[in-house]
Amino acid sequence: GPTAAAGLRLVRLVYPDPGALHTVTVAGNFNAWQPDGLALIQRRGVWTIDLALPPGIYEYMFVVDGQHWVTDPLARTTRDDGYGGENAVLDLSI
């Protein structure tokens, strides 16, 4: 993807499920897994967020309506989260 200033990489995460009633946030190792820290914006039933992250490999999940942790359905790669689910993997190391 495109590179931002200071070596950051811009990435857009998309949650394509319009079934979320109120909120969708993203929690991952880039924000200490805080479930309420980074809110996605809904436009026409699709939730998106743009992040600028330093190069690296990140794991994340979406948190829907403050309680349902959901693996990114568009993730190319996932990794066992140790709790019976799968974290999405975002590789920005290249």
Stockholm file with secondary structure:
# STOCKHOLM 1.0

chainA/1-94         GPTAAAGLRLVRLVYPDPGALHTVTVAGNFNAWQPDGLALIQRRGVWTIDLALPPGIYEYMFVVDGQHWVTDPLARTTRDDGYGGENAVLDLSI
#=GR chainA/1-94 SS CCBCGGGCEEEEEEECCTTCSSCEEEEETTTTTCTTSEECEEETTEEEEEEEECSSEEEEEEEETTTEEECCTTCSEEEECSSSSEEEEEECCC
#=GC SS_cons        CCBCGGGCEEEEEEECCTTCSSCEEEEETTTTTCTTSEECEEETTEEEEEEEECSSEEEEEEEETTTEEECCTTCSEEEECSSSSEEEEEECCC
//
